[in-house]
Amino acid sequence: MKTFKNIGLFLFMFCLSMAAFAQKGNEETVKIKTSAVCDMCKKTLEKAMAYEKGVKSSTLDVDSKVLTVVFDGKKTNPDKIRKAVSETGYDADNVPAQERAYNKLEDCCKKEAGAH
């Protein structure tokens, strides 16, 4: 009986590790230059990315204005992520911010606020 428990435990651990490996195999990263200017932009963008299908994590470096997104390549792609950034009100590489979303941003998050 103890042998069956050990085999069962081994099979369970094996399947778990294979599932984790399969998930990592689709993981991709994209770096997107944004028009973000402040910490509120960081919070807004990272929160918006959390709701995007396939996005595993995102981090905005405010100083460089670069958003790094880790995503599942089977569920989304860099163009969809750029579109999502644009729909949040920020430029995403060569994709301009959607005007309606941009107009809803706080004043401190608008491009002019970051121009010194």
N, C-alpha and C positions, 0 to 999 in steps of 0.2 A: 504494500500500500504506500509505503514511504517513497518507493521508486516512482510510482505514478504521480505523486505530489511533486517530486523533483522534476520530472519530465514536463508536467503541466506548468510549473514555474518557469522552467527554461523556455518553453514554447511561448509563454506569455511575454517574457522579457525580450525574446527574439522578435516577436511581432511588434512590440512597442518600439524597439530600436529601428526596425525597418520602416515603420511609419514615420518616425522622426527623420530618418535619412531621406525618405521620399519627399517630405516637406522641404527640407533644406535644398534639395536638388533643383527646385523651381525658383529659388530665391534670387532676385536680381536687385541691383541698386542703380538709381539714377540721381544725378546732381543737376538741379535746375536753378538757374540764375533768376531771382525774383526782384520785385520792386519794393520789398519789405524794408521798413526803416526803423522799427522800434520793437521793444519787448512785447507790446500788445499785438503787433503783427505776428510775432513768433507764436504767441498763444493761439491766435486766430487760425493761422495756417496749419499748425500741428493738430489742432482740434478738428479742422475740416478734413485733413488727410486721414484721421482715425476713422472717419465714416465712409471712406472710399473702399469699395470692394477690392480685395486683394492686397491692400496696403498693410504691411506688417508693422512698420514704424516710420517716423519721420522726425527730422531734426533741422531746424533753421538756425544757421549761424548768422546772426544779425549783422555783424561787422562786414562779412563778405557778401551778405544777401543770398547765400546759397542754401537751398533746401535739399537735403539728402533724404531720399525716400527708398526704403527697402520694401520690395513687393514680390508677390507671387506672379511669376511670368505667365502662368496658365490662366490667371484671372484678370489681369490688367496689363497695360503697357505704358511706356513713357508718354506717348501722345495723350492717352486718357488722363494721366496724372497731370500733365501740363494744362489740359482743358479744365480739370477740377480746380487747379490753382487759379486759373483765369476766372472761373465762375465764383471764386471767393473774393475777387476784387484786385488781384495782383497780377503783374506781368509774369510770364513763365517762359524764359528764354525768348524766342521770337513770337510767342503767342501773347497778344496784348490783353490786359485786364478787361473783363466785360464791364462796360460803362455803368450799367445799373448796379452791379455789385460794388464797383469802385466808389460810386456815390454814397453808398451805405456805410462805408468805412468811417471810423472815427477820424477826426481831423489830423491827429498825430500820425495816422497810418497812411496818409496821402503822400504821393511822391514829392510834392512841394515842401512838405514838412521835413523831409530828409535832405533837401538841397540847402547847403550852407554857403 
